[in-house]
Amino acid sequence: MNTQVHILGAGGHAAVLIATLEAKGFTVAAIYDDNPDLLNTTIMNVPVRGKVCDLPRDFSGPAAVGIGDNITRHTIVNMFPDCQWVSAVHPSAVVDPSATIGIGTVVFAGVVVQPRSVIGNHVILNTSCSVDHDCVVGDFCHLAPGVRLAGIVTVEEGVFMGIASSTIPQTKVGAWSTVGAGGVVIRDLPPRVTAVGVPVRIIKRHPDWSDNTSLINS
Ligand SMILES: CC(C)(COP(=O)(O)OP(=O)(O)OC[C@H]1O[C@@H](n2cnc3c(N)ncnc32)[C@H](O)[C@@H]1OP(=O)(O)O)[C@@H](O)C(=O)NCCC(=O)NCCS
């Protein structure tokens, strides 16, 4: 494969993203990020060529977003409606053939996705997380390293599950909510909350951010 992929946004996520893309045989051509300090540096030997906001809005090449934050990733994806968003599953990940993986979704080393699970678009399944049978993971979710979803779990759009957090079977995490590192979800969580602990308790409720289109420049 000799697809030349462009990385939009250079968060900490970008290095593992590049490693995963290269492990799948992609060539990573260049990185774009709005931090001026990164210009003309390299990440994993890939040059930072310019700002995301300098790319033409009709940019249509193969691309991936190097940002782990779900709202920022959502904003970048919506800036470039013509991009060919690349999906990649690391060779050491195990994805059952009956599971599906959406466009722009990346599955890092050591992940396991079990039968009939449906993984949405622009999702990050980070290092060694596991998604058991019949789960639904919505668009723009990020399951951090070591997350464990039991069977028949629904994680709605934009959810961030912190490192080593987990769910018991048949629970639902509401859209754009955050589960803190190590948290255990034992009953449904509503949308747009932060919940922490074992079992999780809600510590914050968040406004609907979807009208905010200026995040990319903040
Ligand atoms: C849950 C989280 C997002 C909260 O961040 P925040 O909104 O800035 O919250 P704060 O740091 O203000 O903490 C608020 C309270 O929750 C507690 N808290 C925060 N995270 C917690 C966690 N994971 N488990 C238990 N308690 C936690 C804090 O101790 C604090 O308690 P206090 O009010 O009694 O002092 C963050 O702590 C977290 O767990 N992030 C996960 C990061 C991660 O997994 N990254 C992986 C990247 S790949």
PDBQT file of the ligand as one rigid body, heavy atoms in Angstrom, charges set to zero:
ROOT
HETATM    1  C1  LIG A 301     -12.391  12.458  35.225  1.00  0.00    +0.000 C 
HETATM    2  C2  LIG A 301     -11.464  13.560  34.775  1.00  0.00    +0.000 C 
HETATM    3  C3  LIG A 301     -11.685  13.858  33.286  1.00  0.00    +0.000 C 
HETATM    4  C4  LIG A 301     -11.850  14.769  35.620  1.00  0.00    +0.000 C 
HETATM    5  O1  LIG A 301     -11.079  15.849  35.275  1.00  0.00    +0.000 OA
HETATM    6  P1  LIG A 301     -11.572  17.296  35.832  1.00  0.00    +0.000 P 
HETATM    7  O2  LIG A 301     -12.916  17.602  35.241  1.00  0.00    +0.000 OA
HETATM    8  O3  LIG A 301     -10.460  18.252  35.568  1.00  0.00    +0.000 OA
HETATM    9  O4  LIG A 301     -11.815  17.030  37.378  1.00  0.00    +0.000 OA
HETATM   10  P2  LIG A 301     -10.964  17.498  38.636  1.00  0.00    +0.000 P 
HETATM   11  O5  LIG A 301      -9.512  17.170  38.434  1.00  0.00    +0.000 OA
HETATM   12  O6  LIG A 301     -11.350  18.917  38.908  1.00  0.00    +0.000 OA
HETATM   13  O7  LIG A 301     -11.506  16.535  39.793  1.00  0.00    +0.000 OA
HETATM   14  C5  LIG A 301     -12.770  16.729  40.352  1.00  0.00    +0.000 C 
HETATM   15  C6  LIG A 301     -12.914  15.772  41.519  1.00  0.00    +0.000 C 
HETATM   16  O8  LIG A 301     -13.001  14.438  41.005  1.00  0.00    +0.000 OA
HETATM   17  C7  LIG A 301     -11.938  13.631  41.547  1.00  0.00    +0.000 C 
HETATM   18  N1  LIG A 301     -11.456  12.790  40.440  1.00  0.00    +0.000 N 
HETATM   19  C8  LIG A 301     -10.977  13.193  39.240  1.00  0.00    +0.000 A 
HETATM   20  N2  LIG A 301     -10.702  12.156  38.470  1.00  0.00    +0.000 NA
HETATM   21  C9  LIG A 301     -10.987  11.054  39.188  1.00  0.00    +0.000 A 
HETATM   22  C10 LIG A 301     -10.891   9.673  38.899  1.00  0.00    +0.000 A 
HETATM   23  N3  LIG A 301     -10.465   9.229  37.710  1.00  0.00    +0.000 N 
HETATM   24  N4  LIG A 301     -11.301   8.808  39.856  1.00  0.00    +0.000 NA
HETATM   25  C11 LIG A 301     -11.749   9.245  41.072  1.00  0.00    +0.000 A 
HETATM   26  N5  LIG A 301     -11.857  10.557  41.380  1.00  0.00    +0.000 NA
HETATM   27  C12 LIG A 301     -11.482  11.446  40.452  1.00  0.00    +0.000 A 
HETATM   28  C13 LIG A 301     -10.882  14.619  42.009  1.00  0.00    +0.000 C 
HETATM   29  O9  LIG A 301     -10.081  14.071  43.024  1.00  0.00    +0.000 OA
HETATM   30  C14 LIG A 301     -11.729  15.757  42.481  1.00  0.00    +0.000 C 
HETATM   31  O10 LIG A 301     -12.243  15.449  43.751  1.00  0.00    +0.000 OA
HETATM   32  P3  LIG A 301     -12.406  16.574  44.897  1.00  0.00    +0.000 P 
HETATM   33  O11 LIG A 301     -13.380  17.576  44.332  1.00  0.00    +0.000 OA
HETATM   34  O12 LIG A 301     -12.944  15.790  46.069  1.00  0.00    +0.000 OA
HETATM   35  O13 LIG A 301     -11.059  17.138  45.096  1.00  0.00    +0.000 OA
HETATM   36  C15 LIG A 301      -9.959  13.195  34.968  1.00  0.00    +0.000 C 
HETATM   37  O14 LIG A 301      -9.561  13.245  36.336  1.00  0.00    +0.000 OA
HETATM   38  C16 LIG A 301      -9.646  11.807  34.440  1.00  0.00    +0.000 C 
HETATM   39  O15 LIG A 301      -9.825  10.766  35.101  1.00  0.00    +0.000 OA
HETATM   40  N6  LIG A 301      -9.135  11.785  33.190  1.00  0.00    +0.000 N 
HETATM   41  C17 LIG A 301      -8.770  10.593  32.524  1.00  0.00    +0.000 C 
HETATM   42  C18 LIG A 301      -7.525  10.872  31.668  1.00  0.00    +0.000 C 
HETATM   43  C19 LIG A 301      -7.169   9.693  30.812  1.00  0.00    +0.000 C 
HETATM   44  O16 LIG A 301      -7.578   8.568  31.011  1.00  0.00    +0.000 OA
HETATM   45  N7  LIG A 301      -6.403   9.968  29.783  1.00  0.00    +0.000 N 
HETATM   46  C20 LIG A 301      -6.014   8.959  28.842  1.00  0.00    +0.000 C 
HETATM   47  C21 LIG A 301      -5.501   9.623  27.580  1.00  0.00    +0.000 C 
HETATM   48  S1  LIG A 301      -5.157   8.461  26.330  1.00  0.00    +0.000 SA
ENDROOT
TORSDOF 0
